[in-house]
Amino acid sequence: MDSLLAKIEAVLFAYGEPISIERLSKILSAQSGSASGGKITTADLETALKDLEIELSRQERGIILIKNNGKIQLATKPELTSLLEDIIKQEFTEDLTPAALETLSIIAYAGPISRADIEFIRGVNSSFTIRNLLLRGLIERTIDPKRANAYIYTASFDLIKRLGILKVEDLPDYEKYKQMVKNLHEASLNPVEQKAEVLIPEEQAQAEESQMPVDFLEENNQAADNKQNI
């Protein structure tokens, strides 16, 4: 798992969005350090990306490598579209999953918050879950004023109405959990190791320390659904 190919695939999966080859080179070089010879050049990446593209083209693989305007991204193969459509339909006909409730509570308490920070707190890729919440209208996204190529997420008006509150500050123990997330965010930024530039922290947030009161969101969301069904 220490090969350049494995690292590229891992970063692209965790990043979840289109990323430039230059940016990828910077991330991998910062992580590699002197132990593996230092900087990884764009030429090294181009060669590795060709190998990865060949590997992913095998029939047994379910993802592909997309290249466009100097950026790359992992995506699912077109022939699997119907399968994924069925999964998405099931997501909308069922209650929110524990992962969705966890992500929703983080956004509600910590918003506006970036996807990178959400994933640092959860310790897992959250792209699908965030997209699900956006499609349900429970969260909103806007351009990050600090990074024009990234988004920040907040609770939507629809969520606030569903929960029966007037503003997000009315959530239980709002200030307590807001401060907790702020502390986690500050812990993820280490100027010495330039983790703010890497954007994909090595550590995983401790679930016990970052657990939000998802029961409140779940109960109120379920109550709102029952009202609509009456």
Secondary structure as GFF3:
##gff-version 3
##sequence-region A 1 230
A	DSSP	alpha_helix	4	15	.	.	.	ID=ss1
A	DSSP	beta_strand	19	20	.	.	.	ID=ss2
A	DSSP	alpha_helix	21	32	.	.	.	ID=ss3
A	DSSP	three_ten_helix	33	36	.	.	.	ID=ss4
A	DSSP	alpha_helix	42	56	.	.	.	ID=ss5
A	DSSP	beta_strand	63	68	.	.	.	ID=ss6
A	DSSP	beta_strand	71	76	.	.	.	ID=ss7
A	DSSP	three_ten_helix	78	80	.	.	.	ID=ss8
A	DSSP	alpha_helix	81	93	.	.	.	ID=ss9
A	DSSP	alpha_helix	98	110	.	.	.	ID=ss10
A	DSSP	beta_strand	113	114	.	.	.	ID=ss11
A	DSSP	alpha_helix	115	122	.	.	.	ID=ss12
A	DSSP	alpha_helix	127	135	.	.	.	ID=ss13
A	DSSP	beta_strand	139	144	.	.	.	ID=ss14
A	DSSP	beta_strand	147	155	.	.	.	ID=ss15
A	DSSP	alpha_helix	157	163	.	.	.	ID=ss16
A	DSSP	three_ten_helix	168	170	.	.	.	ID=ss17
A	DSSP	alpha_helix	174	188	.	.	.	ID=ss18
A	DSSP	alpha_helix	195	198	.	.	.	ID=ss19
A	DSSP	alpha_helix	207	210	.	.	.	ID=ss20
A	DSSP	alpha_helix	214	229	.	.	.	ID=ss21
###
